[in-house]
């Protein structure tokens, strides 16, 4: 039993900690009817719908086909590297940062292994670090790019245009920095004969044809979700439609939803709601944050990741714009600052466990550099 609990804790560390915190908080605030008011059902419903839809589109093979078509039209090693990074940056805005990494990091590893050995070794860790930063910084531009944006955007009552306007300077700067990084890395890359990309070596297997029914259905459902994000229709409509469609036509997709993330949200809602009912803690945190919401969010994200930080801090301030900026910048830094970053780390560990330390060094150094630039921009804009 203890062994199973240990394995579960290692696999679902954030969820486990969130549940432990929620249970501990119940000793100070006994469960009552008020607990139900803690939970933001709109955020949970939308998050479930978006995860189910993206999982459905991924299972159909939409992203694989898109990547194949784009890559086959790209020439040169640097061109392929650039495209793989930009795919993570731009698609994370609509399919979330974690899905972008799950989709395109394995593709990058396949392509890197088809390069000459010296060149492949040079790019292997760099491109995964680049893709991870690209996904984390690209996703911050839209309400649906990452969970904390979806939650804080709804909490603030902002329009999609307002959030995009708020985060556009940061995303644009991040894009420029990524392109500069790629060019600098390319200039230092070893020159190996035959290093240009041979389109016949990409090794894409022929996939079965797209299931047009699933594709059309999930695209329609995605459009309905966007209407909900824009506050045009209530969240119950896409939630009911997604559930009905999956139950009737695509039951296997139900198992592809990340329920641990939903459970983490619920546990943190309970923990934060209970903290808000403890006067001493509430007043202390409010004093700490006053006028320092963004920096507090950045620092908190480094030790608890940006999604829990957004949920925790939102209970003690109404300056949601500052929290949006802070939790998005806070996704940079440590490996756990954004939980999506762990996805890339796991791929590297699976690729070669001996590379974990070197990757962590490259990842941390590059994240700190990007964070410094983002914070400089923040102080300039403020």
N, C-alpha and C positions, 0 to 999 in steps of 0.2 A: 504493500500500500504506500509506504513512504517513498519507495523507488518510483512508483507511478506519479506521485505528487511532485517529486523532484524533476522527473522528465517533463511533466506538464509545465512546471514553473520555468524551466529552461526554454521550452518552446513558446510559451505565452507569458513572458516575464511582465510586460506592461499590464496585461489583463490581471495577472495574479496580484501584482502590487495594488492595482486599483480596487480589487475586491477586498484585499486585506485592509486597505485604508477605509473603505466603506463600512466594513464590519466593525473596525475600531471606533469609528465615529458614532456608531449606534450605541455605544456605552454612554456617551454624553447626551445624545439626543435619541430617545427611545422611538422606535417606529410608530408612526401615526398616519393619519390621512394626508397630512401635509407632504409626505414623501412623494406622492403622485404629482404634486405641483413642481417638484424639482426637475422632472424629466421633460426635455424639449422633444416632444413627439414629432414635430414637423421635421427637425433635423434628422432624427432617426429614420423616419419614413422616407425622406428624400435620399438619404445616404444608402439605405437598402435598395431603393429603386435604381439608383445610378450604378451601384456595384453589380446588381443583377443584369442590367442592360449591357454594361461594358463586358462582363463575363460572357454574356451571350454572344456579343459581337466578336470577342476574341475566340470563342470556341468555333464560331462559323469560319474563322480564318481571315477576317477583314484586314486585320493589322499586318498579318504575314504577307498577304497579297499586295497591300499598299507598300510595304517595305521593299518587297521584291521588285515592283515596278519602278520605284524611285531609285533603288540601288543599281538596277540594270541600266539606267540612263545616266549613271555617274561614272566618270573616268578618273583614274589616278588614285593612289592610296590616300592622299590628303583629302581628296574630294569625298571618298567613301567615309573617312573618319569624320569629316565635317558633317556629312549628312546624317550619320548615326547619332551624333550629338544633337543636331538640330531636330531630329525626329523626337528625341526625348523632351527637348525644350518646348516645342510647339504642341505636340500631341498631349503632353501632360496637362495642358490647359483644359482639355475636354475629356480625357480618360483617366485623369488623376496621376500623381507622380509615381505611386507604387505600381500601378498597372503599366505605365510607360516603361519602367525599369524591368518588370517581369517580362515584358514583350521584347524589348530591344537590347538588353544586356546579353542574353544568350545569343542573339543574332550577331552582336559585335564580337563575341568570343569565337564563334564559328568562322567569321570572316578573318579575324586576326590570325587564326591558325592556318589560314590558306596563304598567308604572306610568307616570304622567306624567313627562316627561323630568327635571324638576328633582328630583322625589322619587326617581326611579330612580338618578340620579347620586349622590344623597346616600347611598343604601343599598348601592350596588354593591360597593364595597370593604369596607365594614363587615360586610356579611352573609357574605362569603367568609372574612374573618378570623375572625368568630364561629364559622362552621361548622368551620373548621380547628381552632380551639382546642377546640371542643365534641367533635370526633371524637377528638382526642388525649387529652383528659381523660376522656371517657366510656369509651374503650377500656381504660383502666387498671384498671377494676373487676373484670374477669373474666380467667380464664386464656387464653381464646381471643380477647381483644380486640386483642392486638397480639403480634408475634413474641417480643419480649423477655419478656413475661409467660409465654407458653407454655414458653419455654426455662427461665427461672429457677424457675418454679413446679414443673416436673418435677425440676429439679436439687435443689431444696430438699425434695422429697418432701412438699409441703404438700397439704392437701385444698383443694377449690374454696372451701369455706366459710371456711377460714383466710385465703386470699388476698382474698376479698371483704371479710371483716372488717377485714383490714389496710388495704385501700385505700378502704373506704367513707367514712371522714371526709373524705378528699381529694376523692372524686367528689361527695359531697353539697355540700361547700363550693364546688366548681367550678360545680355546677348553680345554686346560689344566686347566685354572682357573674355567671354568664351571664345569668340572668333580670334581675338589676339592670342590667347593661350594656345589655340590650335596651330596658328601660324608660327609662333615661337617654338613650339615643340617640333613642328615639321622641319624647321630650319636646323634643328639639332639632331634630327633623325639620321641614322646611318644610311649611307647611299649604297644600296645593294642592287646589283644587276637583276633586272626583271622584277623590280618591286612594284611596277605599275599594275594596277588591277587587271586581271584577265577575267573578262565577264563569264567565261566558260567555267571558271573555277569556284564560283560562289556556292555551288552545291545546293541550290534550292530544289527540294523534291517537288514533284508535281502533286499538287493537292487536288482533291476532288472538287467538283464545281460547287460554287456557293449555293447554300440553301436559301433561295430567294424569299421564301416565306418568312424564315427567321430574320433575314436581313431587313426586309421591309417592316416587319412587326416591331423589331427592336429600334429601328430608326424612328418610327412613328412614336413609340413610347418615350424615346429620348427627347423628341420634340415636345411632347407633353410635359416631361420633367422640366425642360427649360422654361416652359410657360409658368410652372410652379415656382421655379427659382426667381422668375421675374415678378412674382406676386400677382399673377393674372388669374390663376386657378388654385383652389385649395389642394394641399398635399394628399388628401385622402383619395382624390381621383386617380393620379398615377399609381398610387400604392395599390388600390383595388385592381386596376387594370393590369399591372405587372403581375400581381399574385394570380389573377384569373388566367392570364395567358400562360404563365409557367405551369400552373396546375393542369391546364387542359392540353397544352401543346408541347411544352418543353420542361418536363419535371426534373430532368437531370441537371438543369441549370440552377435549381434551388440549392444544391450542395456546393456550388461554386462561390456563393456569397461569403464574404469574410465576417462571420457571425462573432468572432472574437473581438473585432473592432466595435461592433454594435454593443456587445456586452461590456466592453471597456468604457464606452460612453455612458451607459446606464450606471455602472458602478461609480464613475467619477461624478456624475450628476448627483448621486446620493451623498457622496463624500463632501462635495462642495456645498450642497444644500444644507447639510448638517453643520458645516463650519460657519456658514452664514448665520446660523442660529446660536452660535457661541459668541456672546458680545465681546469678550476679551480678545479673541483671535480676530474677529471681524474688524474691530477698531484698529488693532495693531497692523494688519495687512493694508488697510485703507491708508493709514499714515505712511507706511513704507512706500506705497505706490504713488501717492499724491504728486503729480507733476513728473513722475518718472515711470509712467506706464510702459513705454516702449522698451526702455533699458531693462526694466524688471522682467518683461516678457522674454527678452533676448537671453538674459541670465537664467531664468527659470527653465527655458527650453533646453539649456545645456545639460541639465541634470534629470529632467523628467520628460523630455521631448516636447515639441511645440503643440501637439494636439491636447495633451493633458494640461499644459500650461495655459492654453487658451480657455479651456473649460474652468480651470481653477480661478484664474485672475478675473475672468468676466463676472464672477460673483461679487467682486469688491470694487468695481469701477464701472462707470458708464461711458468712459472714453474708449469706445470700441475701435475707432479708427487707429488710435495709438497701438492697441493690442493687435490689430490686423498687421500693421507694419512690423511690430516687435516679434510676433510669433513667426512671421514669414522670414525675416532676417535671422531669427533664432533657429531656423531649420538648418542653418550653416553652423559649423563648429565641430562639436563632438560627434561621434558615430551615432549616438542615440538622440541627438538634437532633432532629427527627423527620422521616424521609424522606417521610412522608405529606404533610407541609407543602409539599413541592415540587410535589405534584399540583395544589394550589390555585393556587400561583404560576404554573404553566404555563397554567392556564385563564385567569388574568388576562392573562398575556403574549399569549395567543392572542386574547383579547378586544380588547385595545388595548395595544400595546407601550409607549405613552407613560404608561400607568398603573402600570408596574412599580415605579418609584421611590416613588410615593405609597403604593402598597399595601404595599411593604416597610416603610415608615415606620410605617403603622398596625399592621401585623402585629407588628413588633418591639416597639413601645411596649406594645401590649396583652399580648403574651407576657411581657414583663418584669414588668408589673403582676401578672399571674396567677401568675408564678413567685414573686414576693415574698410573696404571700398563701399559696402552698403551702409555702414555706420557713418562714414564721412558724408555720403550723399544725404543720409537722414538729417544730420546736423545742419548741412547746407540748406536743405529744403525747409527745415523747421525755422 
